[in-house]
Amino acid sequence: MSRIIFCAFLQKESEGQDYAPYPGELGKKIYDTISKIAWKEWKLQQTKLINEEKLNMFNPNDRKKIEDYMKLFLFKNE
């Protein structure tokens, strides 16, 4: 049975994640407030950003940049 949450990104009720897709407190927040649909949209946006900005996910500074983009993208309505 799927979990229904109020998605902060979509601003409506939608199916929640099956597990926290990101570590730590931010992962818990995503699990609690971001739907599967919104997460899928973020993953597409993340791929575009990595490619356009030529980010290296082995570089801690680039990972931090992606995390900042993720927060802006997913929680823009907060």
PDB file of N, CA, C and O in Angstrom:
ATOM      1  N   MET A   1       0.836  -1.182   0.000  1.00  0.00           N
ATOM      2  CA  MET A   1       0.000   0.000   0.000  1.00  0.00           C
ATOM      3  C   MET A   1       0.880   1.244   0.000  1.00  0.00           C
ATOM      4  O   MET A   1       1.874   1.303   0.724  1.00  0.00           O
ATOM      5  N   SER A   2       0.525   2.223  -0.795  1.00  0.00           N
ATOM      6  CA  SER A   2       1.362   3.414  -0.896  1.00  0.00           C
ATOM      7  C   SER A   2       1.023   4.424   0.202  1.00  0.00           C
ATOM      8  O   SER A   2      -0.093   4.475   0.719  1.00  0.00           O
ATOM      9  N   ARG A   3       2.017   5.207   0.525  1.00  0.00           N
ATOM     10  CA  ARG A   3       1.887   6.276   1.514  1.00  0.00           C
ATOM     11  C   ARG A   3       1.439   7.542   0.803  1.00  0.00           C
ATOM     12  O   ARG A   3       2.026   7.900  -0.219  1.00  0.00           O
ATOM     13  N   ILE A   4       0.437   8.222   1.296  1.00  0.00           N
ATOM     14  CA  ILE A   4      -0.006   9.485   0.720  1.00  0.00           C
ATOM     15  C   ILE A   4       0.464  10.610   1.636  1.00  0.00           C
ATOM     16  O   ILE A   4       0.227  10.590   2.844  1.00  0.00           O
ATOM     17  N   ILE A   5       1.131  11.585   1.039  1.00  0.00           N
ATOM     18  CA  ILE A   5       1.645  12.737   1.787  1.00  0.00           C
ATOM     19  C   ILE A   5       1.163  14.015   1.104  1.00  0.00           C
ATOM     20  O   ILE A   5       0.680  13.980  -0.028  1.00  0.00           O
ATOM     21  N   PHE A   6       1.298  15.138   1.801  1.00  0.00           N
ATOM     22  CA  PHE A   6       1.106  16.427   1.147  1.00  0.00           C
ATOM     23  C   PHE A   6       2.473  16.845   0.636  1.00  0.00           C
ATOM     24  O   PHE A   6       3.382  17.106   1.423  1.00  0.00           O
ATOM     25  N   CYS A   7       2.619  16.908  -0.677  1.00  0.00           N
ATOM     26  CA  CYS A   7       3.906  17.197  -1.292  1.00  0.00           C
ATOM     27  C   CYS A   7       4.177  18.708  -1.288  1.00  0.00           C
ATOM     28  O   CYS A   7       3.385  19.492  -1.809  1.00  0.00           O
ATOM     29  N   ALA A   8       5.299  19.096  -0.696  1.00  0.00           N
ATOM     30  CA  ALA A   8       5.686  20.505  -0.630  1.00  0.00           C
ATOM     31  C   ALA A   8       5.981  21.076  -2.021  1.00  0.00           C
ATOM     32  O   ALA A   8       5.808  22.273  -2.250  1.00  0.00           O
ATOM     33  N   PHE A   9       6.417  20.238  -2.929  1.00  0.00           N
ATOM     34  CA  PHE A   9       6.749  20.684  -4.286  1.00  0.00           C
ATOM     35  C   PHE A   9       5.490  20.853  -5.133  1.00  0.00           C
ATOM     36  O   PHE A   9       5.301  21.888  -5.773  1.00  0.00           O
ATOM     37  N   LEU A  10       4.643  19.848  -5.136  1.00  0.00           N
ATOM     38  CA  LEU A  10       3.425  19.867  -5.957  1.00  0.00           C
ATOM     39  C   LEU A  10       2.293  20.659  -5.309  1.00  0.00           C
ATOM     40  O   LEU A  10       1.344  21.063  -5.982  1.00  0.00           O
ATOM     41  N   GLN A  11       2.397  20.877  -4.009  1.00  0.00           N
ATOM     42  CA  GLN A  11       1.362  21.554  -3.230  1.00  0.00           C
ATOM     43  C   GLN A  11       0.023  20.823  -3.301  1.00  0.00           C
ATOM     44  O   GLN A  11      -1.036  21.441  -3.405  1.00  0.00           O
ATOM     45  N   LYS A  12       0.095  19.482  -3.242  1.00  0.00           N
ATOM     46  CA  LYS A  12      -1.113  18.663  -3.197  1.00  0.00           C
ATOM     47  C   LYS A  12      -0.743  17.287  -2.665  1.00  0.00           C
ATOM     48  O   LYS A  12       0.434  16.948  -2.549  1.00  0.00           O
ATOM     49  N   GLU A  13      -1.752  16.508  -2.347  1.00  0.00           N
ATOM     50  CA  GLU A  13      -1.509  15.148  -1.873  1.00  0.00           C
ATOM     51  C   GLU A  13      -1.042  14.281  -3.035  1.00  0.00           C
ATOM     52  O   GLU A  13      -1.544  14.376  -4.155  1.00  0.00           O
ATOM     53  N   SER A  14      -0.071  13.436  -2.732  1.00  0.00           N
ATOM     54  CA  SER A  14       0.501  12.567  -3.752  1.00  0.00           C
ATOM     55  C   SER A  14       1.180  11.384  -3.062  1.00  0.00           C
ATOM     56  O   SER A  14       1.343  11.379  -1.842  1.00  0.00           O
ATOM     57  N   GLU A  15       1.571  10.391  -3.846  1.00  0.00           N
ATOM     58  CA  GLU A  15       2.225   9.200  -3.301  1.00  0.00           C
ATOM     59  C   GLU A  15       3.614   9.543  -2.779  1.00  0.00           C
ATOM     60  O   GLU A  15       4.415  10.166  -3.476  1.00  0.00           O
ATOM     61  N   GLY A  16       3.890   9.134  -1.553  1.00  0.00           N
ATOM     62  CA  GLY A  16       5.173   9.413  -0.920  1.00  0.00           C
ATOM     63  C   GLY A  16       6.254   8.424  -1.331  1.00  0.00           C
ATOM     64  O   GLY A  16       5.984   7.409  -1.972  1.00  0.00           O
ATOM     65  N   GLN A  17       7.470   8.744  -0.949  1.00  0.00           N
ATOM     66  CA  GLN A  17       8.631   7.889  -1.223  1.00  0.00           C
ATOM     67  C   GLN A  17       8.508   6.564  -0.463  1.00  0.00           C
ATOM     68  O   GLN A  17       7.852   6.502   0.576  1.00  0.00           O
ATOM     69  N   ASP A  18       9.132   5.519  -0.977  1.00  0.00           N
ATOM     70  CA  ASP A  18       9.176   4.232  -0.282  1.00  0.00           C
ATOM     71  C   ASP A  18      10.253   4.215   0.803  1.00  0.00           C
ATOM     72  O   ASP A  18      10.175   3.439   1.755  1.00  0.00           O
ATOM     73  N   TYR A  19      11.251   5.073   0.651  1.00  0.00           N
ATOM     74  CA  TYR A  19      12.364   5.175   1.599  1.00  0.00           C
ATOM     75  C   TYR A  19      12.983   6.555   1.432  1.00  0.00           C
ATOM     76  O   TYR A  19      12.721   7.241   0.445  1.00  0.00           O
ATOM     77  N   ALA A  20      13.802   6.961   2.391  1.00  0.00           N
ATOM     78  CA  ALA A  20      14.479   8.256   2.305  1.00  0.00           C
ATOM     79  C   ALA A  20      15.512   8.191   1.177  1.00  0.00           C
ATOM     80  O   ALA A  20      16.448   7.396   1.258  1.00  0.00           O
ATOM     81  N   PRO A  21      15.366   9.002   0.133  1.00  0.00           N
ATOM     82  CA  PRO A  21      16.265   8.917  -1.007  1.00  0.00           C
ATOM     83  C   PRO A  21      17.566   9.700  -0.842  1.00  0.00           C
ATOM     84  O   PRO A  21      18.377   9.781  -1.765  1.00  0.00           O
ATOM     85  N   TYR A  22      17.752  10.272   0.341  1.00  0.00           N
ATOM     86  CA  TYR A  22      18.927  11.099   0.613  1.00  0.00           C
ATOM     87  C   TYR A  22      19.260  10.917   2.083  1.00  0.00           C
ATOM     88  O   TYR A  22      18.354  10.711   2.891  1.00  0.00           O
ATOM     89  N   PRO A  23      20.525  10.987   2.452  1.00  0.00           N
ATOM     90  CA  PRO A  23      20.891  10.734   3.857  1.00  0.00           C
ATOM     91  C   PRO A  23      20.574  11.906   4.799  1.00  0.00           C
ATOM     92  O   PRO A  23      20.368  13.037   4.360  1.00  0.00           O
ATOM     93  N   GLY A  24      20.543  11.610   6.067  1.00  0.00           N
ATOM     94  CA  GLY A  24      20.472  12.629   7.107  1.00  0.00           C
ATOM     95  C   GLY A  24      19.098  13.262   7.282  1.00  0.00           C
ATOM     96  O   GLY A  24      18.075  12.739   6.840  1.00  0.00           O
ATOM     97  N   GLU A  25      19.126  14.417   7.953  1.00  0.00           N
ATOM     98  CA  GLU A  25      17.891  15.153   8.232  1.00  0.00           C
ATOM     99  C   GLU A  25      17.204  15.610   6.950  1.00  0.00           C
ATOM    100  O   GLU A  25      15.977  15.595   6.859  1.00  0.00           O
ATOM    101  N   LEU A  26      17.993  16.014   5.966  1.00  0.00           N
ATOM    102  CA  LEU A  26      17.408  16.427   4.691  1.00  0.00           C
ATOM    103  C   LEU A  26      16.684  15.248   4.039  1.00  0.00           C
ATOM    104  O   LEU A  26      15.612  15.426   3.460  1.00  0.00           O
ATOM    105  N   GLY A  27      17.250  14.065   4.127  1.00  0.00           N
ATOM    106  CA  GLY A  27      16.608  12.868   3.599  1.00  0.00           C
ATOM    107  C   GLY A  27      15.285  12.582   4.285  1.00  0.00           C
ATOM    108  O   GLY A  27      14.319  12.180   3.637  1.00  0.00           O
ATOM    109  N   LYS A  28      15.239  12.789   5.602  1.00  0.00           N
ATOM    110  CA  LYS A  28      13.987  12.598   6.343  1.00  0.00           C
ATOM    111  C   LYS A  28      12.950  13.613   5.891  1.00  0.00           C
ATOM    112  O   LYS A  28      11.779  13.275   5.715  1.00  0.00           O
ATOM    113  N   LYS A  29      13.372  14.847   5.705  1.00  0.00           N
ATOM    114  CA  LYS A  29      12.449  15.892   5.250  1.00  0.00           C
ATOM    115  C   LYS A  29      11.907  15.555   3.850  1.00  0.00           C
ATOM    116  O   LYS A  29      10.717  15.724   3.582  1.00  0.00           O
ATOM    117  N   ILE A  30      12.778  15.085   2.977  1.00  0.00           N
ATOM    118  CA  ILE A  30      12.353  14.686   1.627  1.00  0.00           C
ATOM    119  C   ILE A  30      11.368  13.528   1.721  1.00  0.00           C
ATOM    120  O   ILE A  30      10.335  13.539   1.052  1.00  0.00           O
ATOM    121  N   TYR A  31      11.674  12.540   2.537  1.00  0.00           N
ATOM    122  CA  TYR A  31      10.797  11.380   2.720  1.00  0.00           C
ATOM    123  C   TYR A  31       9.416  11.813   3.216  1.00  0.00           C
ATOM    124  O   TYR A  31       8.394  11.296   2.764  1.00  0.00           O
ATOM    125  N   ASP A  32       9.396  12.763   4.144  1.00  0.00           N
ATOM    126  CA  ASP A  32       8.142  13.194   4.762  1.00  0.00           C
ATOM    127  C   ASP A  32       7.326  14.146   3.890  1.00  0.00           C
ATOM    128  O   ASP A  32       6.103  14.193   4.016  1.00  0.00           O
ATOM    129  N   THR A  33       7.987  14.912   2.998  1.00  0.00           N
ATOM    130  CA  THR A  33       7.263  16.003   2.321  1.00  0.00           C
ATOM    131  C   THR A  33       7.411  16.065   0.802  1.00  0.00           C
ATOM    132  O   THR A  33       6.841  16.957   0.174  1.00  0.00           O
ATOM    133  N   ILE A  34       8.154  15.150   0.201  1.00  0.00           N
ATOM    134  CA  ILE A  34       8.353  15.191  -1.251  1.00  0.00           C
ATOM    135  C   ILE A  34       7.842  13.887  -1.872  1.00  0.00           C
ATOM    136  O   ILE A  34       8.233  12.796  -1.456  1.00  0.00           O
ATOM    137  N   SER A  35       6.976  14.012  -2.857  1.00  0.00           N
ATOM    138  CA  SER A  35       6.356  12.840  -3.490  1.00  0.00           C
ATOM    139  C   SER A  35       7.305  12.169  -4.476  1.00  0.00           C
ATOM    140  O   SER A  35       8.342  12.717  -4.850  1.00  0.00           O
ATOM    141  N   LYS A  36       6.916  10.972  -4.880  1.00  0.00           N
ATOM    142  CA  LYS A  36       7.684  10.246  -5.903  1.00  0.00           C
ATOM    143  C   LYS A  36       7.746  11.048  -7.205  1.00  0.00           C
ATOM    144  O   LYS A  36       8.788  11.094  -7.859  1.00  0.00           O
ATOM    145  N   ILE A  37       6.639  11.672  -7.576  1.00  0.00           N
ATOM    146  CA  ILE A  37       6.598  12.463  -8.815  1.00  0.00           C
ATOM    147  C   ILE A  37       7.585  13.618  -8.736  1.00  0.00           C
ATOM    148  O   ILE A  37       8.354  13.849  -9.669  1.00  0.00           O
ATOM    149  N   ALA A  38       7.561  14.348  -7.614  1.00  0.00           N
ATOM    150  CA  ALA A  38       8.464  15.495  -7.449  1.00  0.00           C
ATOM    151  C   ALA A  38       9.921  15.035  -7.445  1.00  0.00           C
ATOM    152  O   ALA A  38      10.780  15.701  -8.024  1.00  0.00           O
ATOM    153  N   TRP A  39      10.207  13.902  -6.799  1.00  0.00           N
ATOM    154  CA  TRP A  39      11.580  13.401  -6.756  1.00  0.00           C
ATOM    155  C   TRP A  39      12.054  13.034  -8.161  1.00  0.00           C
ATOM    156  O   TRP A  39      13.206  13.283  -8.517  1.00  0.00           O
ATOM    157  N   LYS A  40      11.173  12.449  -8.946  1.00  0.00           N
ATOM    158  CA  LYS A  40      11.514  12.095 -10.323  1.00  0.00           C
ATOM    159  C   LYS A  40      11.818  13.359 -11.133  1.00  0.00           C
ATOM    160  O   LYS A  40      12.753  13.368 -11.934  1.00  0.00           O
ATOM    161  N   GLU A  41      11.039  14.422 -10.931  1.00  0.00           N
ATOM    162  CA  GLU A  41      11.308  15.694 -11.617  1.00  0.00           C
ATOM    163  C   GLU A  41      12.662  16.255 -11.196  1.00  0.00           C
ATOM    164  O   GLU A  41      13.412  16.774 -12.023  1.00  0.00           O
ATOM    165  N   TRP A  42      12.973  16.147  -9.887  1.00  0.00           N
ATOM    166  CA  TRP A  42      14.275  16.618  -9.418  1.00  0.00           C
ATOM    167  C   TRP A  42      15.416  15.834 -10.067  1.00  0.00           C
ATOM    168  O   TRP A  42      16.413  16.429 -10.475  1.00  0.00           O
ATOM    169  N   LYS A  43      15.284  14.513 -10.169  1.00  0.00           N
ATOM    170  CA  LYS A  43      16.355  13.695 -10.752  1.00  0.00           C
ATOM    171  C   LYS A  43      16.629  14.122 -12.200  1.00  0.00           C
ATOM    172  O   LYS A  43      17.786  14.152 -12.619  1.00  0.00           O
ATOM    173  N   LEU A  44      15.599  14.448 -12.957  1.00  0.00           N
ATOM    174  CA  LEU A  44      15.788  14.942 -14.331  1.00  0.00           C
ATOM    175  C   LEU A  44      16.518  16.282 -14.317  1.00  0.00           C
ATOM    176  O   LEU A  44      17.439  16.504 -15.103  1.00  0.00           O
ATOM    177  N   GLN A  45      16.099  17.174 -13.414  1.00  0.00           N
ATOM    178  CA  GLN A  45      16.744  18.489 -13.304  1.00  0.00           C
ATOM    179  C   GLN A  45      18.195  18.339 -12.860  1.00  0.00           C
ATOM    180  O   GLN A  45      19.078  19.033 -13.364  1.00  0.00           O
ATOM    181  N   GLN A  46      18.439  17.436 -11.918  1.00  0.00           N
ATOM    182  CA  GLN A  46      19.795  17.205 -11.419  1.00  0.00           C
ATOM    183  C   GLN A  46      20.721  16.769 -12.554  1.00  0.00           C
ATOM    184  O   GLN A  46      21.848  17.252 -12.662  1.00  0.00           O
ATOM    185  N   THR A  47      20.245  15.865 -13.391  1.00  0.00           N
ATOM    186  CA  THR A  47      21.052  15.389 -14.519  1.00  0.00           C
ATOM    187  C   THR A  47      21.400  16.535 -15.456  1.00  0.00           C
ATOM    188  O   THR A  47      22.534  16.637 -15.925  1.00  0.00           O
ATOM    189  N   LYS A  48      20.428  17.394 -15.728  1.00  0.00           N
ATOM    190  CA  LYS A  48      20.685  18.562 -16.588  1.00  0.00           C
ATOM    191  C   LYS A  48      21.746  19.475 -15.972  1.00  0.00           C
ATOM    192  O   LYS A  48      22.666  19.925 -16.656  1.00  0.00           O
ATOM    193  N   LEU A  49      21.606  19.741 -14.672  1.00  0.00           N
ATOM    194  CA  LEU A  49      22.560  20.627 -13.994  1.00  0.00           C
ATOM    195  C   LEU A  49      23.972  20.048 -14.002  1.00  0.00           C
ATOM    196  O   LEU A  49      24.939  20.761 -14.267  1.00  0.00           O
ATOM    197  N   ILE A  50      24.086  18.764 -13.713  1.00  0.00           N
ATOM    198  CA  ILE A  50      25.404  18.117 -13.700  1.00  0.00           C
ATOM    199  C   ILE A  50      26.055  18.234 -15.073  1.00  0.00           C
ATOM    200  O   ILE A  50      27.240  18.548 -15.183  1.00  0.00           O
ATOM    201  N   ASN A  51      25.279  17.981 -16.108  1.00  0.00           N
ATOM    202  CA  ASN A  51      25.824  18.045 -17.471  1.00  0.00           C
ATOM    203  C   ASN A  51      26.129  19.463 -17.909  1.00  0.00           C
ATOM    204  O   ASN A  51      27.207  19.725 -18.443  1.00  0.00           O
ATOM    205  N   GLU A  52      25.196  20.385 -17.693  1.00  0.00           N
ATOM    206  CA  GLU A  52      25.386  21.768 -18.144  1.00  0.00           C
ATOM    207  C   GLU A  52      26.541  22.452 -17.424  1.00  0.00           C
ATOM    208  O   GLU A  52      27.309  23.193 -18.037  1.00  0.00           O
ATOM    209  N   GLU A  53      26.662  22.203 -16.133  1.00  0.00           N
ATOM    210  CA  GLU A  53      27.709  22.860 -15.351  1.00  0.00           C
ATOM    211  C   GLU A  53      28.968  22.007 -15.225  1.00  0.00           C
ATOM    212  O   GLU A  53      29.932  22.393 -14.564  1.00  0.00           O
ATOM    213  N   LYS A  54      28.944  20.838 -15.873  1.00  0.00           N
ATOM    214  CA  LYS A  54      30.096  19.935 -15.857  1.00  0.00           C
ATOM    215  C   LYS A  54      30.565  19.654 -14.423  1.00  0.00           C
ATOM    216  O   LYS A  54      31.750  19.755 -14.104  1.00  0.00           O
ATOM    217  N   LEU A  55      29.595  19.300 -13.574  1.00  0.00           N
ATOM    218  CA  LEU A  55      29.894  19.032 -12.175  1.00  0.00           C
ATOM    219  C   LEU A  55      30.437  17.613 -12.011  1.00  0.00           C
ATOM    220  O   LEU A  55      30.052  16.694 -12.734  1.00  0.00           O
ATOM    221  N   ASN A  56      31.331  17.463 -11.052  1.00  0.00           N
ATOM    222  CA  ASN A  56      31.951  16.183 -10.735  1.00  0.00           C
ATOM    223  C   ASN A  56      31.433  15.755  -9.366  1.00  0.00           C
ATOM    224  O   ASN A  56      31.733  16.402  -8.362  1.00  0.00           O
ATOM    225  N   MET A  57      30.674  14.690  -9.317  1.00  0.00           N
ATOM    226  CA  MET A  57      30.076  14.269  -8.056  1.00  0.00           C
ATOM    227  C   MET A  57      31.075  13.664  -7.079  1.00  0.00           C
ATOM    228  O   MET A  57      30.707  13.332  -5.952  1.00  0.00           O
ATOM    229  N   PHE A  58      32.326  13.516  -7.488  1.00  0.00           N
ATOM    230  CA  PHE A  58      33.385  13.110  -6.559  1.00  0.00           C
ATOM    231  C   PHE A  58      33.963  14.325  -5.836  1.00  0.00           C
ATOM    232  O   PHE A  58      34.674  14.179  -4.842  1.00  0.00           O
ATOM    233  N   ASN A  59      33.660  15.515  -6.332  1.00  0.00           N
ATOM    234  CA  ASN A  59      34.151  16.763  -5.748  1.00  0.00           C
ATOM    235  C   ASN A  59      33.152  17.237  -4.685  1.00  0.00           C
ATOM    236  O   ASN A  59      31.985  17.468  -5.000  1.00  0.00           O
ATOM    237  N   PRO A  60      33.597  17.385  -3.422  1.00  0.00           N
ATOM    238  CA  PRO A  60      32.680  17.812  -2.356  1.00  0.00           C
ATOM    239  C   PRO A  60      32.014  19.163  -2.635  1.00  0.00           C
ATOM    240  O   PRO A  60      30.850  19.356  -2.283  1.00  0.00           O
ATOM    241  N   ASN A  61      32.721  20.083  -3.252  1.00  0.00           N
ATOM    242  CA  ASN A  61      32.129  21.383  -3.562  1.00  0.00           C
ATOM    243  C   ASN A  61      30.999  21.258  -4.577  1.00  0.00           C
ATOM    244  O   ASN A  61      29.982  21.943  -4.462  1.00  0.00           O
ATOM    245  N   ASP A  62      31.169  20.392  -5.564  1.00  0.00           N
ATOM    246  CA  ASP A  62      30.122  20.162  -6.567  1.00  0.00           C
ATOM    247  C   ASP A  62      28.923  19.440  -5.957  1.00  0.00           C
ATOM    248  O   ASP A  62      27.780  19.725  -6.314  1.00  0.00           O
ATOM    249  N   ARG A  63      29.178  18.512  -5.044  1.00  0.00           N
ATOM    250  CA  ARG A  63      28.066  17.828  -4.369  1.00  0.00           C
ATOM    251  C   ARG A  63      27.269  18.812  -3.526  1.00  0.00           C
ATOM    252  O   ARG A  63      26.041  18.743  -3.472  1.00  0.00           O
ATOM    253  N   LYS A  64      27.971  19.723  -2.872  1.00  0.00           N
ATOM    254  CA  LYS A  64      27.291  20.754  -2.064  1.00  0.00           C
ATOM    255  C   LYS A  64      26.452  21.652  -2.968  1.00  0.00           C
ATOM    256  O   LYS A  64      25.336  22.031  -2.612  1.00  0.00           O
ATOM    257  N   LYS A  65      26.989  21.988  -4.132  1.00  0.00           N
ATOM    258  CA  LYS A  65      26.260  22.831  -5.078  1.00  0.00           C
ATOM    259  C   LYS A  65      24.969  22.139  -5.522  1.00  0.00           C
ATOM    260  O   LYS A  65      23.915  22.772  -5.585  1.00  0.00           O
ATOM    261  N   ILE A  66      25.050  20.854  -5.825  1.00  0.00           N
ATOM    262  CA  ILE A  66      23.859  20.096  -6.230  1.00  0.00           C
ATOM    263  C   ILE A  66      22.850  20.031  -5.082  1.00  0.00           C
ATOM    264  O   ILE A  66      21.645  20.151  -5.304  1.00  0.00           O
ATOM    265  N   GLU A  67      23.341  19.841  -3.865  1.00  0.00           N
ATOM    266  CA  GLU A  67      22.433  19.817  -2.714  1.00  0.00           C
ATOM    267  C   GLU A  67      21.715  21.154  -2.568  1.00  0.00           C
ATOM    268  O   GLU A  67      20.515  21.183  -2.292  1.00  0.00           O
ATOM    269  N   ASP A  68      22.430  22.252  -2.747  1.00  0.00           N
ATOM    270  CA  ASP A  68      21.811  23.579  -2.665  1.00  0.00           C
ATOM    271  C   ASP A  68      20.761  23.755  -3.757  1.00  0.00           C
ATOM    272  O   ASP A  68      19.676  24.277  -3.499  1.00  0.00           O
ATOM    273  N   TYR A  69      21.079  23.322  -4.974  1.00  0.00           N
ATOM    274  CA  TYR A  69      20.103  23.369  -6.063  1.00  0.00           C
ATOM    275  C   TYR A  69      18.870  22.525  -5.729  1.00  0.00           C
ATOM    276  O   TYR A  69      17.738  22.923  -6.003  1.00  0.00           O
ATOM    277  N   MET A  70      19.108  21.364  -5.137  1.00  0.00           N
ATOM    278  CA  MET A  70      18.013  20.458  -4.781  1.00  0.00           C
ATOM    279  C   MET A  70      17.072  21.130  -3.784  1.00  0.00           C
ATOM    280  O   MET A  70      15.853  21.076  -3.949  1.00  0.00           O
ATOM    281  N   LYS A  71      17.627  21.760  -2.756  1.00  0.00           N
ATOM    282  CA  LYS A  71      16.803  22.443  -1.758  1.00  0.00           C
ATOM    283  C   LYS A  71      15.968  23.545  -2.409  1.00  0.00           C
ATOM    284  O   LYS A  71      14.777  23.679  -2.131  1.00  0.00           O
ATOM    285  N   LEU A  72      16.606  24.331  -3.276  1.00  0.00           N
ATOM    286  CA  LEU A  72      15.872  25.394  -3.976  1.00  0.00           C
ATOM    287  C   LEU A  72      14.766  24.826  -4.850  1.00  0.00           C
ATOM    288  O   LEU A  72      13.656  25.357  -4.870  1.00  0.00           O
ATOM    289  N   PHE A  73      15.055  23.762  -5.565  1.00  0.00           N
ATOM    290  CA  PHE A  73      14.101  23.158  -6.483  1.00  0.00           C
ATOM    291  C   PHE A  73      12.918  22.539  -5.738  1.00  0.00           C
ATOM    292  O   PHE A  73      11.763  22.814  -6.063  1.00  0.00           O
ATOM    293  N   LEU A  74      13.204  21.715  -4.755  1.00  0.00           N
ATOM    294  CA  LEU A  74      12.136  20.968  -4.076  1.00  0.00           C
ATOM    295  C   LEU A  74      11.343  21.787  -3.086  1.00  0.00           C
ATOM    296  O   LEU A  74      10.148  21.550  -2.907  1.00  0.00           O
ATOM    297  N   PHE A  75      11.981  22.748  -2.437  1.00  0.00           N
ATOM    298  CA  PHE A  75      11.325  23.478  -1.354  1.00  0.00           C
ATOM    299  C   PHE A  75      11.117  24.954  -1.685  1.00  0.00           C
ATOM    300  O   PHE A  75      11.114  25.801  -0.791  1.00  0.00           O
ATOM    301  N   LYS A  76      10.945  25.259  -2.963  1.00  0.00           N
ATOM    302  CA  LYS A  76      10.774  26.654  -3.385  1.00  0.00           C
ATOM    303  C   LYS A  76       9.506  27.287  -2.809  1.00  0.00           C
ATOM    304  O   LYS A  76       9.410  28.512  -2.729  1.00  0.00           O
ATOM    305  N   ASN A  77       8.537  26.468  -2.410  1.00  0.00           N
ATOM    306  CA  ASN A  77       7.274  26.992  -1.894  1.00  0.00           C
ATOM    307  C   ASN A  77       7.293  27.224  -0.397  1.00  0.00           C
ATOM    308  O   ASN A  77       6.283  27.630   0.177  1.00  0.00           O
ATOM    309  N   GLU A  78       8.426  26.972   0.247  1.00  0.00           N
ATOM    310  CA  GLU A  78       8.499  27.160   1.711  1.00  0.00           C
ATOM    311  C   GLU A  78       8.945  28.553   2.058  1.00  0.00           C
ATOM    312  O   GLU A  78       9.062  28.888   3.236  1.00  0.00           O
TER     313      GLU A  78
END
